[in-house]
Amino acid sequence: MKHIFLFVLTTFSFTIYGQENYDKVSFNKLTEVEGTGYVVARIENFGKMGELKDRYLLFIDTKNGQTNQVNFPIDKYFRKVEQIKIDSLGINCLFVLANTADVDGNKGIDWDSPTQIIILSTDGKQQTQLTDSKLFVNTWVVNKTTGTIITTGHYDTNNNGKHDNADKNEIGIYDLKTMKLINKI
């Protein structure tokens, strides 16, 4: 009798959970874009059963309430979003650190996939992937005097998914005005 009661109770609870009409939206973080009227919301939309359905950045114009959505495919991760603002050089943009490429071709994009740098305009309407899709970016720094971003990273030249002596290490210097690579060291 206990087993029948437990079975009925469990079935009833799954039925109730399955009847829920709303997805769960996670507003992970709000970030003010200094010098503009925009705020950026990092949004992840989960379905009824906890599966990720959508991931994007929402640029909200706080003056008129209009929005601009910058989509990221579900299998891509954005790790960090921060503003780069250098008034003396007229640079004001958003820096996004993201995993966007599946280089091993069999596991999909995960935390072991290459990390790239993507630059977005302050309203989210323009985006530029600064670093190569196969470059594993390790560190970066912005030089506010020259308006450049300097990155260190490596290419997995032997495609073994690990950073080892066979890989090609690189330092890249990128101009934030032109969004172009200046030099590789």
N, C-alpha and C positions, 0 to 999 in steps of 0.2 A: 504494500500500500504506500509506503514511504517513497518508493521508486517512481510510482505512477504520479504521486503528488509533485515530486521534484521535477519530473519530466514535463508535466503540465505547466508548472510555474516557470520553468526555463523557456519553454516554447512561447508562453505568453509574453515574457519580457523581451524576447527577440522580436516578436511580432510588433510590440509597441515601439521598440527602437527603430525597426524598419519602416514604421509609419511616419517618422519624423519628416517634416517637409522642408527643413532648412539645412543648408550647408553651414559649416563653421568657417568664419573668416578671421584670420589672425592678422591684426595690425601690429606687426612686430616693432616698428619704430617710426616715429615722426621726426623729420629733420628740417629745420628752417634753412632756406637757401639765402644766406646773407646778401644784402644789396639788391634783393628782388622781392617781389610780393609772393613768392612761391614757398610751399612746404612740400616735402616729398614723404610719402607713406610707402613703406615696404609691406606688401600684402601677399599673403598666402591663403588660398581658398581650399578648404578640405571638404570632401564629400561626407555623406552620412556615416560611412564605415571607416573614416579616418584617412582615406587615400587623397593624395595631393591632386587637385584638379587644375589649379591655376597658380601662377606666381608672376608678380609684376611690381613695378614701381609706379605709383600714381602721383603725378605732379599736380598740385592743387593751387590755382591762382586765388589767393586769399582776398583779392579785390573784388572779383566778380563770381567766384565759385566754379569757374570752368576748370575742367580737368584734362590732362593728357596722360594716357596710359602707355608705359614702355614695357612691353611683354618680354618675358624670358620663358623659353620653352620649359616644360615641367622637368625635363631631365637635366637642366642647367641650374647651377647654383650661383647666387651672388653672395659673396662673403662680407663685403664691406662697401659702404657708400659714404663718401666724405667730400666736402667741398674744397676746391683749390681756388683761392681768391688772392690775386696779386694786383692791387689797384694801380701801382706805378706802371705796370706793363699792359693793363687793360685785359687781364685774364680773369675770368670767373666761370668756372665749370665744375662738374661733379666727376669724381673719380670713383669707378666701380671696379672692385676686384671680383672676378667671376671665373668659375670653371665652365667652359663652353665647348670643349672638344673631347671626343672619345678617340684617343690615339691608339689604344690597343685593339679596338674594333670588336671586342666581344663582351665586355663587362658593362658598357654604357658609361655615362659620366658619373663620377663619384669623387670623393675627396682626394683620390690619388691621381686624378686627371690633371692636365696642365692648367695653371692659373694664368689668366690674361687680365690685362688692364683695358677697360673700356672708359672712354671719356664722353660724358653727356653734356649738352648745353643746359643752362639753368632752368629752361622750361621743358626739357626732355624731348624736344622736337628733333634734335640732331644728335646722332651718336656715331662715334668712331672707335673701332677696336684698335688700340694703339700697338699692342704687342702681337706677335705671331701666334697663331692657334696652337702650334706645337712647342712653344716656349713655356717652360715651367718657371714662372716668376717667383723668386724667393724673397727678395727685398726691394724696396724702392725708396727714393727720397726726392722731394721737390726742391730745386734750387730757386729761391724766390728772386734772386738778383738777375738770373739769366732767363727765367721762365721755362726751365727744362725739368724733365723728370728723368732720373737716372735709375735704371733697374739692373738687378743681377738675376741670373737664372741659368738654366741649362736646357739643352735639347737631348732627349733620350735617343741617341743615335743608334744604339743596338736594340731598341724596342723591347727591353726586358722589364719595363715598368719600374725600374729602380734607378736611383742616382748613384752612379759608380764611375770609375776612372775612364771608361770608354766614352762617356758622355761629353758633349761639347759645352763648356761653360762660356757665358757671355755677359758682358756689361753693355747695356744699350743706353744711348742718350737720345731723348725725344723732345722736340720743340712743342710746347703747349699752344703756341700761336698757330702754327701750320699743321699740327697733329702729324708730323712726319718724323721718321728716324733720322737723326743727324749723323750718328756714328755708332759702330759696334767695336768693342774692344775685346 
